[in-house]
Amino acid sequence: MRVALHTRVRPDRIAEYESAHHDVPKELTAAIRAAGATSWTIWRSGTDLFHVLECDDYARLLAELDQLPVNVAWQARMAQLLSVVHDYSGKGADAGLPVVWELP
């Protein structure tokens, strides 16, 4: 399944946010893959961040990562940089952006 998400970086933390993503912990990327993700890309337009990820089951991915120490630490770091965060709770599985149109 493909999931699109929208988060927002704080205007004064853009450089720090981008710098953090140059060095995502290998343990975290391995955990994301183990939870079923096959790809995850983030685009930035001003302070708006648009994520597209492909995974087997988004709710399962969130459940597996929710309390994982490496993800908890990463999310705490991101919470300092973002004004709209990625929700890893059970409710977060409904946070995906609805598809409006796809090229047939």
Disulfide bonds with the S-S distance in Angstrom:
none
